Amino acid sequence: MKNLGKILVLLLILSPLWAKIKVVCTIPTLSSIASEIGGDKVEVITLASGEKDPHYVEPRPSLVVHLRDADLLVKVGMDLDMWVDALVDASRNTKIFWGSPGYVDCSVGIKKLEVPKGRVSMKEGEIHVYGNPHYWLNPQNGEIIAKNILAGLLRVSPASDHAYFQARADRFISRLRDKMKQWRAKLSPYKGTKFVSYHRSFSYFAQFFDLDYFGTLEPKPGIPPSTAHIAELIRDMKREGVRLILLETYYPRKFADMVAKETDAKVVVVPTAVGATKEAHDYFSLFDTLTSLISNALKG
Amino acid sequence: MRSLALFLISLLLALPLILAQQDESAVEEETTPPPPRGSVMRALQLPEISIVGNLQTLFSSNKEDEGRNMVKLEEIELALQSYIYPTIRGDVILAFHEHTEPTGEKHTHAEVEEGYVSFLNLGKGFSLKAGRMRVGFGKENPIHPHHRLYVDNPSVLTTLFSEHGLIGDGATLSYLFPTKLYTHLDLATWQVVTPEEGEGMPGLEKTFNTARLWVSSPLRDGELEMGISVGRGAGDEPVKIWALDGTFKRWPGAFGRDLLRMEIFSANHSGLKVSGWYLLGAHKFTKYWEGALRIDDSELISGGRERAISLVASNYLTETSILRFQYQYSDSPNGADNRLWVQVIFGMGPHAHPLE
């Protein structure tokens, strides 16, 4: 009986050594990278589905439970996932409050595109004051995201785990660099190709693959397509010979089809985040899928 | 003895600050992520400033309806919100609206609708809010009118708490249970601000103590929330109110949302018993359009019942700007009425709401 007591006390003392670090990510893309780095030593939970537009996620009480127990919060930042802020406040978990060791904003260190200058208002639509937040669609930024998550894990984990996380992050980055060469080679014949999308989701993607972002079906971010804008876009696409429309999985297809009919463009429905389609189940397969869909469309 | 009591009260008031200071070491950061709820105003150390306007036109068959057949600026809400300490938030919401005196004279009123500090973490799952706020009694009362899915209040809420809802000066101590199921308990005490004397349920104009238990669980691809609220007034014959609420939400498709909500209220004061309920169903068809149906059934304090059915269509121009149409047929002891509201809600700035 005495020995049993000793064993229980020992187990209690040692339990933190094998307790997994609870990582809560706002979107599955970040969860994919966090899982790659964290391996068996972390438990990763995702708050939003990859099938949804990450701008519009309704905070719900059950998500608070995940945040209450989190050691690390990993978010996109740049106001994309600001819906998580009310949940963090409700969680009472100061470990993941802004500025705490468990708070990871993956946009730190990203070279941001389309940062508005001067006065910002809704006249420009639902723009983000910190710039376009869809930065994970440039795989080079995947490396920065990984480094941010690694830094967070190192802050909240015991020193004995640091070499493990560092090695896994190095392996992820090395694999990512190899894959980037493949992805770039796959789309290199189509450098400079002009394309249109529904929302301005592909700025970072176009930057990496040297594609020419011609325009969007939305006249301004978050504003639904108008007849006048669609007519103008059709006219401009015809004039410039734009033949590709990339449509995010969560937006309606009718406007893209309407434009495609008038311009002979191809509509390619593509995932913009991990989990948006079955094929895009992690960060690598997201780009495998994207590059395959686009190259197949342009080949034909 | 008096000094000891004063000392204990002072200690109690200072406790949230003392506990909050214990977390100060946790906010040191080696990287510099931008603050959440981004705003260039952060750089100037100004609070987040936002304005929500509520513009309405009511077409009604009832000639006694105030503001009938005219465009009316119902309310302007000015919100100033900011962290005042790493774990403490301050929220001030000023409301400007037109008020008609019993004499028929109209005045524009500016009032503090809400003004409170939130101690987000007192440790061990506790948090505290103190100041003036919409009382966390039932599901809809704490929600700001511009954030609801319809134009007018459900009849039972107006009957018990007046048009403005139940607002009080007081404090809420909240506890988040360490369970897998979201379980949240609020214990609060209030000096009631609205309903004013002569409005709402008699007996509410004094001290009112409330408790609310809120449980929520994921269910398939949705979420089921249940709540129970109880309230008790002061005095020899205190007003007693209880409420049950249930909400099921699911999010089919990319932008869809289905919502089903019911609240039941029962109040009792000096032999006067009033009860009522409403049922709300809503379906979001696309990112921009949502339809809703609400059925109201409430006893009236003056006697009799009011029953109503409302159909609502909302067009979301942006996250904070909405064009809404609501048709209502109601039947009360005063007769049957048809009403049509056209509402425009326009928002400017980074308006934020706590978890609702």
HADDOCK unambig.tbl for C-alpha pairs under 7 A between the chains (distance, minus, plus):
assign (segid A and resid 51 and name CA) (segid B and resid 254 and name CA) 6.27 0.50 0.50
assign (segid A and resid 52 and name CA) (segid B and resid 254 and name CA) 4.70 0.50 0.50
assign (segid A and resid 53 and name CA) (segid B and resid 254 and name CA) 6.52 0.50 0.50
assign (segid A and resid 59 and name CA) (segid B and resid 355 and name CA) 6.90 0.50 0.50
assign (segid A and resid 61 and name CA) (segid B and resid 182 and name CA) 6.35 0.50 0.50
assign (segid A and resid 61 and name CA) (segid B and resid 216 and name CA) 6.16 0.50 0.50
assign (segid A and resid 62 and name CA) (segid B and resid 182 and name CA) 5.49 0.50 0.50
assign (segid A and resid 62 and name CA) (segid B and resid 216 and name CA) 6.06 0.50 0.50
assign (segid A and resid 62 and name CA) (segid B and resid 217 and name CA) 5.74 0.50 0.50
assign (segid A and resid 62 and name CA) (segid B and resid 218 and name CA) 6.29 0.50 0.50
assign (segid A and resid 65 and name CA) (segid B and resid 180 and name CA) 6.59 0.50 0.50
assign (segid A and resid 65 and name CA) (segid B and resid 182 and name CA) 5.98 0.50 0.50
assign (segid A and resid 79 and name CA) (segid B and resid 36 and name CA) 6.78 0.50 0.50
assign (segid A and resid 79 and name CA) (segid B and resid 37 and name CA) 6.19 0.50 0.50
assign (segid A and resid 79 and name CA) (segid B and resid 38 and name CA) 6.07 0.50 0.50
assign (segid A and resid 82 and name CA) (segid B and resid 36 and name CA) 6.57 0.50 0.50
assign (segid A and resid 82 and name CA) (segid B and resid 37 and name CA) 5.93 0.50 0.50
assign (segid A and resid 85 and name CA) (segid B and resid 36 and name CA) 6.97 0.50 0.50
assign (segid A and resid 86 and name CA) (segid B and resid 354 and name CA) 5.33 0.50 0.50
assign (segid A and resid 86 and name CA) (segid B and resid 355 and name CA) 5.69 0.50 0.50
assign (segid A and resid 87 and name CA) (segid B and resid 355 and name CA) 6.49 0.50 0.50
assign (segid A and resid 89 and name CA) (segid B and resid 120 and name CA) 6.23 0.50 0.50
assign (segid A and resid 90 and name CA) (segid B and resid 355 and name CA) 6.86 0.50 0.50
assign (segid A and resid 92 and name CA) (segid B and resid 120 and name CA) 5.63 0.50 0.50
assign (segid A and resid 92 and name CA) (segid B and resid 121 and name CA) 4.80 0.50 0.50
assign (segid A and resid 92 and name CA) (segid B and resid 125 and name CA) 6.57 0.50 0.50
assign (segid A and resid 95 and name CA) (segid B and resid 26 and name CA) 6.93 0.50 0.50
assign (segid A and resid 98 and name CA) (segid B and resid 35 and name CA) 6.85 0.50 0.50
assign (segid A and resid 99 and name CA) (segid B and resid 27 and name CA) 5.08 0.50 0.50
assign (segid A and resid 99 and name CA) (segid B and resid 28 and name CA) 6.47 0.50 0.50
assign (segid A and resid 99 and name CA) (segid B and resid 29 and name CA) 5.46 0.50 0.50
assign (segid A and resid 100 and name CA) (segid B and resid 26 and name CA) 5.40 0.50 0.50
assign (segid A and resid 100 and name CA) (segid B and resid 27 and name CA) 4.34 0.50 0.50
assign (segid A and resid 100 and name CA) (segid B and resid 28 and name CA) 6.26 0.50 0.50
assign (segid A and resid 100 and name CA) (segid B and resid 29 and name CA) 6.14 0.50 0.50
assign (segid A and resid 101 and name CA) (segid B and resid 26 and name CA) 6.92 0.50 0.50
assign (segid A and resid 101 and name CA) (segid B and resid 29 and name CA) 6.33 0.50 0.50
assign (segid A and resid 105 and name CA) (segid B and resid 33 and name CA) 5.91 0.50 0.50
assign (segid A and resid 108 and name CA) (segid B and resid 33 and name CA) 5.77 0.50 0.50
assign (segid A and resid 129 and name CA) (segid B and resid 38 and name CA) 6.97 0.50 0.50
assign (segid A and resid 129 and name CA) (segid B and resid 39 and name CA) 6.89 0.50 0.50
assign (segid A and resid 250 and name CA) (segid B and resid 254 and name CA) 5.12 0.50 0.50
